[in-house]
Amino acid sequence: MALPGALLAAAVGVTVAIAGMKLPGSEITPAGYRQTTSVYVKMRDGIEIAVTILLPPDLKPGERVPALMRTTRYWRGSQIGWGLRMMLALRFVNASNLVDQQGTYFTRRHFAVLVADARGSGASGGKRLVEYSPAEVTDMGEVAAWAAHQPWSNGRIGTFGVSYDGNTAELAAAANQPAIVAVMPLYDDFDSQALIQPGGIALRRFIEQWSKLVAALDRDDVCGADEVKGWDCWKDRQMTPGVLPVDADRNGEHLAQLVREHHNTNVGKAVGKAEFRDDLLSTESGDIRFSDISPYGLRKRIEASNVPMMVWCGWLDADSCQGALIRYRTFSNPQQVVIGPLSHGGSFNVDPFAEKHLPPVPLQEEQFDKEADFFDRTLRSKTNATIASFIQYYTMGEGKWHTTKVWPPEGLSSERLYFGEGKTLTSNAPAQLRGKDSYAVDFTASSGTQTRWHTQLGGGDVVYPDRATEDKKLLTYTSAPLGADVEITGSPVLTLEIASTTTDGAIHAYLEDLAPTGRVTYLDEGILRVIHRKEVDPRSLPYELLGPAHSFQRADAEPMRPGEVARIRFSLFPTSVLLREGHSIRVALAGADASLFQRYPAWGTPTWTIYRENGRSSSLEFLVKNR
C-alpha cells in the first residue's frame, strides 16, 4: 500500500536526518584531530587492545595535555543502531545521554581521556584466563606508554575508574610505568575475595549474575547481557548491535574474528571452587592466587611506584570502604580518601535517615570536579606534586563532613553494650550465673532487595525498608532509649558466646536504630562463617585489619562441635552514623540472608544458644562520640 504524501515526506526526512546525523565526538578540534577516535594498540605479544580516545573539544594546535586512562571489561563503548539513531533524529533521546558523563566532564576540564577494552573483552583480542591477570596489568602499562608518546599528550598519565575499572586503575600502578603518575580507584575492591566471600560467606547470587553478564559481553551478546529473548532481543539489537569496533574496522569483520577467540574462563565456576582464602584459581596456564589479582597482593609494586591516590567509596557499598581504610593504614602511597553516603558508583545518597532515591552527596558533577582537581595537581606540572594524605568522611544521620589523618579518628571513646535479660543491651556486664537465649535459624530471613550488596550490580540505590517486621525472624537485643545524641564511628566488634546444633553456619549481625515510633533502621552489618572463627596473629596477614584477625584459610578452619560453647569475635563494616536522643541501639542476629548469600549449612536447621552470663558474656563494642 502506498504511503500518503505527507507521511512519505516525513519518512524520507527522518531517513535523511538519520543518514546525515552527527554523533557525539565526531566534531573536529581546533588542533585538527577528531574529538573521538578508536584504534588498536598492539601489545608485546601481538594482542590488539581496543582504545577509544576522547580529546578536549577546545584542544589547540600544538597543545599537549595530560591523559586519563580507564580500562574496562564492560565494553568501552557500544554501537549505535538504527533504532537509537531514529530516536535521536526524532529527539526522543538526548545525544548527551549517550556519552560517558565522567569522561566527558574530564575533557571539558582539558584532559584527554582513553578508554580501553581489557584483554579478552569488548573489541580487544586475547583470552581472559582470570580477572585482573598479570598480562592485563602489563597491558595497562603499555597502553599508558603509547598514550604518553601521542602528539597531544604531555607525557603524564592518570588512571581512574569505578568498580572493576577502579581496580584496574589501582593495579595500573603495579606496572611501574613511569608515565603513570597518579591513580584514582573509585568504589573498587582492595581485596577481590572479600567482595565475593565477605566473612568467608559466598555472595552466591552476585557471583552467578556477574558471571552471566560478563560471559555475554565477552561473546558480544547484547541480548544475553540484558537477559532478554525474542521480540525484546530484536528491539535491543536495533538500539545497539554490540560492542563498538575501532574506526578502521567499520564493517566489524576483524571484531567478529577477535570475539570468536574470546574463549574465556568461566568466572563463576572458577571462583566457586575456591572456598578458602588459600585455595587456588585454576586457569589454562596454571594455578593463580587471589592475592596475585588483588591490589593488596601487589603491595610492593604499588608502593614502589609511589603514585598518589584519590580513593572514593560509600559507607553502604558492599565492603569497599573497609578496603579503602585498610589500604590507607597499610600502603605508604600518599592517599586522599573520600567516604560518603554513596551507592556503588556514587549516583545515590544512601544515608539511611534520608529520603530514598535522593541525589548523591556530593552531587555527581561535584564529585567529578574534586576528581579533576586532584588530577590538575598531579598531572599538569612536569614535577610531581606533594600530596598530603587524609580521609574526608560523612557522618550519616548528622549530614556533616569531617576530616582526619588517622583512622579511627581521634576524640572517640570505647563503649561496650552487653546482651542482657529480656533481650536487652546494657552497659553492665552480666552478674547472673546462668543466662542464655535460644534461636532456631530462619533461612527465609533477608536484608532486602536493594542492599549494600545489590548496588554492586549496576550502582542502584541502597534502600533498606523498615526492619521491624523482618526482625521478628531474628534474635534481637535492644538498648534503653539514648539520653543524648551518640555518634558511632569505626568498626564495631561483636563478641558471641555461642553453641550450635550443627558444625557449620553463618552469622549475619545487624546494627540497627529503633526510633520512638517503632521504626527500625538498618545502620551496618557484619558477617562470619563460623568455621572461620579462629583468631590469628594479625602480623601473619597481608594487611592491617580493622578488627579481630581471621585468616579464612583452610588450615585454620574449625567446625563447631555441636552443643559446645565457642567464643566468636568479628567486626562489622566501618561506619560513621549519628543516633538521636530517644532512639535505641539494636543488635539483630540472623543465620542467613536469603537475598544474595549462600546458606550454611547446606542442609538442616541450626539452633543457636547465645550465652549472656557471668564469665560467658556476649556484647557489642564500638567507638562513640557523645554530643
N, C-alpha and C positions, 0 to 999 in steps of 0.2 A: 504494500500500500504506500502511495506517495505521501511524503510529509507535506503539510501545509507550508506555504511560502515563508511565513514569519518564523515557524518552528525550524524549518530547514536553514534559514539565515542564522538563527541563533545557534544551531548545532555547528554550522560552519564557523561561526565566530568563536565558539568555545574551542573548536579544534585548532584554529589558527592561534588562539591565545595560548593553548597548551604547547603547541609546537614552538612558539616564539618566547616562551616563558623563561625568564632569567631566575635561576635558583640561587639561594643564599650561597655566597662565596665565589660566584662567577665573575665578580667585578675585578677590574684591573687596578692595582695600587699605583700611586704616583711613581714608585720605583720601577714600574713596568712589569711586575710579577702579577700573575693571577692571585687573588686573595686566598683561594683554597685549591690545593693540588694534592693528588695522591700518587705515590710512587712506590716502587720496590727498592729496598736497601738489602744488598746481598751480604750475608754473614760469612764467617771464616770457612764454614763447611759447605757453602753454596746455597744454603737455605735462604729463601727470599722472605723478608719481613715487610708487610704492607704498612705504609706510613702515610698519614694524611697531615699536611702542613697548612696551618692557618696563620696568615700574616696580618699584622696591624693594617687596618684599612687606609691609614694615612702614612704608610711607610714611604720615606723619601728616597730619591736616587742616592746610592752610596751609603745609606744609613745602615748601621749594624745594631741589632737589638738582642737581648737575652732570649733564650728559648726555654719554654716549659714543656716537659715531656710526660705523657701519660701512656702507660702500657696496659692494655686490657685484654681479657679473654671473652668479653661480651660484645664483640664487634665494635670497631672504631667508627663505623657508620653504616647506614642502610641505603639500599637503592630506593629511589622514589618512583613508585609505579604509576601507571596512567590514572588509576583511580584517585590517588593522592594529588597528582598533578591537576586533575579536573577540579578537585575540591579547592586547590589553591587558586586556580583560574577563576572559579566562581566566588572566591573569597569566603568559603565556608571554613577554611583553615588559614590561620595567620602564619606566613612563612617564618616569622621569628620564633615560632614554637617548635620548629623542626631542627633548630641548631642547639648544640650543647651550650647551655646558659653560662656555665662557669668558664669554658674555653673562650666563648665569645667575649665575656667580660674581660678576660685577661688580654685579649687582642686590643680591646679598647683602652686598656692600661698600657699599651705599647710593648707587649710581649709577643713573640712568635709562639705558637702552640703546636706541638707534634703529638699525634695520637697514633699509637702502633698496635696492630693486632699481634698478640703474643704468639710465639712459635706454636704451630699446630692448631691455631684457631683463626676464626674470621677468614680473611683473604690471604693469610700468611701460609707459607709452606712448612713442611716438617711434621713431626709427631709430638704429641704430648705424653711422655712416659709418666709424668707426675706433675701436679701443680707446683708452680714456683721452682722448677727444676734448675740445677746448676747451669744448664745450657741457656735457659731463659734469662737468668741473671747476666750471663756473659753477653747475650744478645743486647740487653739494655745498655751495657757499656759501649758496645759497638755502634748502636744507633745514636747514642749521645755523641760519640766521637765524630760520626758522619755529620750530625747536625752542627757541631761546633765549627766545621770547615765550610759551611754553606756561605755564600756571598752576603746574605742578610744577617748572619749571626755574629755576635760579639765574642763568641767562643765560650760563653758561660751558660751552663745548663742547670735548671732546677727540675726536679721531678715532683709530680703531685698525683693524687687520685683518691677516690673514695672506695672503701670496701676492698675487693680484690685488687683494684688499681692502687689502693693505698698501700697494700703490702708490696706491690711491685715498686712503688715509689721509694719505700724504705730499702728494699732489697737491692735497688739500683746502686745504693751506696757501697754495697759489698763488691761491686765490680771494680772498685778502686780506679775508676776512670777520672783523670784529673779535670776533665771538663765539667763533671757533675760536682757542683759546689754548694748545693742546698737541696733538701728533700722535705716533702710535706705529705706524710701519711695521714689520711683523713678517714676516721671511722674504720680503722683497719684492725687486724688481729695480730698482735705481737706474738702470740702463741697459737698457731692454727689448730692444734689439738684441743686447746682449752675452749675453742668455739664449738667444735663438733662433739666433744666429750666433756662438757663442763662438770667438774666434780667427779669425773670418771663415768658419767651417765650419758649414754649415746643420745644425741639430738637426732633421733632416727628419721623422723619425717622431714626435717630440714635437709638432711643428707640426701634422702631419696628425691625430694623435689629439686634440689640444686643439681644433682647428678643428671636428672632427666633434662633439665633446662640446658646445661652446657653440652650434653651429648647432642641435643637437637641443633644448637647453634653451630657446633663443630661440623655437622653434616649439612649446614646451610638450609635448615628446615624451619621456616618461619611458623608453619602450622604446628609442628611438634613443640616448638618453643612456647607457643601460645596455648597449646593443648586443645586445638580445635580440629574439626574434620568437616568433610562435605562442603555445604554452602558457605559456612563460616571460614573454612580454609580457603576457598576460592576468593572470597572477599579480602582475606588477609593478603593474598598474593597480589591482588590488584593494588593494594596500598604500598606494599614493599615486597618485591620478589625475593629479596635475600640480602646478603652482605654486600657492601659497596666494593666493586672492583677498583683497581687502580686506573688512572687515566689512559694508560697505553693499552688497556685490555677492555675496551668498551663493550665488546660482544661477550665478554665473560668466559671465553674458552679456556684461557690459562687458569682463571679462578676455578672453574669446574674441575680441571685436572688436579689442582692442589687440594681441593676439598676431598677428592677421591682418595688422596693419600693420607687423610686425617684418620688413621687407624689408632685412635687414642685409647688410653687406659680407661676402663670403667671406674670412675671415681668412687661411686657408691660401694662397689664390690671390694675395691682395694682398701678403703677406709674401714668397711665393716669387718674385715679380718683382723684389724689392728685393735684389739680390745684393751691392751695395756700400753702405757706410755713408751715402754721399751720394745714393743712389737715393731717389726719392720714392715714397710710397704714393699710389696713385690712388683717389680717392673721388668720389662723385656731386657733391660741392660743390667739387671741385678737389683738387690735389695737396697732400700734407702730409709733413713731415719726421719721422723718428723722434724727433728732438730735441724736437719740439713735443708729443710724447705721453710723454716720459720725464722723471722728476724732474730729471735733470741739465740738461735743456734749459730748465727753468723756474726755474733757479737764482736769477735776480734777484728774481723774485716771491716765491719761498720764503724767501730771505734777508730780503727786505723785511718779511715777516711777523714775523720774529724769534721764531717759536714754538719752544719747546724740543721736543726729540725724544727718545724712547726707542726704540732700534732693537735687534732681536734677529735673529740668523742662526746657522746651523750650519756648521761647517767643511766638511762634506761635503754641503751643499745647493747643488748647481749652482755658480754663481759669486756667490751672494748676499752672502757675506762680503767678497768683493772690492769689490762695490758699497758695502757698509756702511763699509768702511775708506776708500775713495775719498771718499765723502761726508764722512766725519769730517775728512779732511785738506783738503777743498775748501770746504765750506759753513761760513758763520760762525754758523749757529744753534747754540745750546747742544745738545750731544748726549751721551746716555748709551748706549753700545753694549755689548751683551752677546753674546759669541760662545761657543757651547757645542758639545759633541759631539752635535749635534742634527740630526735629519732635518727635512725641509720641514714646517713647522708645529709642530715641537718635540715630537713624540709618541714618538720613539725615541732611545736612546743609540747613537750610531753610531761611538763610539771603536773603531778597527779592532782594538785589542788587547783589547777587552771581549767577553764572550759576546754572540751575536746576539740580537736581539729583547728587550733589556733595557729597563726603564722609563727615561725620559729623565733627564738630569742637567742642571738640577734637575728634580724631579718636576713634572708639568703644573700641579698646584694651586699649587706654589711659584712657578712662572712667573707664574701669574695674580696671585698675591699681590704679587710685585715690580712687576707692571704696575699693579695697583690703587694701590700705594704711590706710584708716580710720579704718577698722576692725582690722588691725595689732595693731594700737594704743589703741583700746578699748577692745580687747579680749585676747591678748597674756598674759598679766600680771594678777596676781590674785587680784591686787588692781586697782580700777577704775582710768583711766587716766583723767587728766584735759583737757577738750576740749573747746577751745575758739570759740565763736560764730562770724561768719562773713558771708558776701554774696560776692561771686565772680560772676560778670555779664559781659556779652559780649555786646558791642555796635555794632549793625548791621549797615552796611554801612561804618563803620570805621575799623572793623576787629580786634578790640583790647579788651583785658580783663581788668577789673577794680575790685578793692576790696573795700568794705565798711563795717562798723559795724552798720550803721543805714540806714533806708530806709524811704523816699528818701535819696539819698546820699547828703552829704554836698557840697557846692560850686555851687548850682544851683539857678537861679532866676526865678521868675514867669513872664510869659508874657501872654497877652490876645489879641486875634485877634477877631474883631467884624465883623459880617455879614454886608456887605455894598452894596451900589448902584451898579448895574451891576453884581451882584453875585460875589462880591469881598470879600476878607478878609483884614481888615485893622486894624492898631493899634489904630486908632482914634475912640472913641465912637461916635455913630451916633448923629448928631446935628439936622437933619431934623425932623419935627413934624410928618410926615407921610412917612412910608416906609414899604413895605411888598412884599412877593413873594408867588405865589400860586403854589401848586404841587398836581396833581392827582396821587395817589399811583399806581404804575405799579407792579402788582403781578407776572409778569414774571421776575422781577429783581432777579439776582442770584450772589452770590460771587464766584461761580465756582464749580468744581468737585473734587478739591484737596486742600481743605481748612483746616484751623486750626481745624475744627470740623470733617472733614473726616479722618484725621490722627488718631483719636481716635479708628477708626475701622481697626486695624491691623498695625498701625505705618507707613503708607505710607508717601511719600514725601509731602511737602506742597508747592504747586506751584500756585500762583495767576497770571493769564495772564495779559497782558496789559489791564488796566481798561478803556481806552479811549472810547471804544465803549459802554461798559456797563454803563458808567457814563452818557450817553445820556438819559438813562431811569431814572436818579436820579436828585435830586436838588443839585447842587454843588456851592461851594463858594471857590474862589481861590485867594491866595495872590500874590503880586508882586514878581518877582524873588528875591531871597535872596542875600544880598550884601556880605555875608560871610557864611562859613560853620556854621551850627547850630546843636547842639546835643539836642534831646528831650529825657528826661529820667523821668520816673514816670508814673502816671495815668492821662492823660488829662481829663479835665472836660468840658462837653458840656452843655451850657445853651440855651434853646429854649423858646422863647415866641411864642406860637403856638395855633392856633384854628383848629378844625377839624369838618367835617360834620357828623362824627359818634362818638359813645360813647366809642368805643374801638379801639385799633390799636397797631402797633408795630413800634418802631423807630430803624432802623439799621443805625448807623452812622459810616462812614469810614474815617480814616485819611490816606491821600494819598500824594505821591510825584509826582509833574508834572515836567518832565525833559524838557530842552530846545528843545529836539527833538519831544516833544508831547507825549511821553510815560508816562502813568500813572501807578505808582507802589503802590500797597497796602502796608500799614505800620501797621495798627492797626484798631480795631473796638470797638464799644460799643453798647449795645442793651438794650432796656427797653420797656416793655409793658406799655402803657400809663396809665392804671388804677393803676399802682404801683408808680405813680409819687410823692405821698405824702412823704415828708421828715420827719423822726422821730429823736428822741433823740438818738445819737449813743450809749449812755450808756445803752439803753434798749435792745441792740442787743448782741448776744453771743460772738462776736469777733470784733476787731477793723478794720473797713473798710478802703479802700484806697481812698475813695471819698464820695460824698453825701450818706446819710444813708436812705435806703428804707427797710421796714420790709418784703414786699411781703406777708403779712398776710391778711386774708380775711377781718378782721375788718378795715384795712387801705386802702382797695381798693376803688378807687373813679372813677367811669365812667366819661368820658368827657361830658360836656354839649355842644351840637353842636352849633357852632358859638361863643362860649365863649372862651376868651383867657386864657390859662393856662401857668404858668412858670414851665418848666420841666428841672431839672438838674440831670445828671448822669455821671459817669466816664466811660472812655474807659479802656480797659485792660492795665495793666502795660507794659511798653516797654522801650527800650533804642535803639535809632537809630540816625544816623548822616545824615543830609540832606546837600547836597553840594551847594556851591555858584552858583547862576544862576538858581537853581531849585526853584519851588514854593510849598507852602503848600496848600493842598486842603482838604476841608471837603465835603463829599458826603453823602446825606441823602436819605435813602430808607424806604419804608413802608412795605417791605417784603424781604425775602431771600428764594427763591424757592428751594435752594439746599437741605436743610435738615429741615428747620423750619416750624412750624405750622403757618398758616396765621391768622391774626386778623384785622378786624372782619371776621367771617366765611363767611359772605355774604356782598355784597355791596362794593363799591369802595370809600374810604375816599378821600376827597380833603382837603389838609392842607393849612393853611395860616401861613407863618413864618414872624414874625414882626421884623423889624430892624430900629427902630425909637427912638427918644429921650424919655426915660422913659420906653421903651419896646424894649430892645436890646437883640439880640441873639449873642452868642460868644463861642469861644473855649479858655480855659485857660490851660496852660501847663508849665512845668518846663524846662528851657533851660540852656545850657552852650555854650556861644559864643566862637568860635575858632579864 
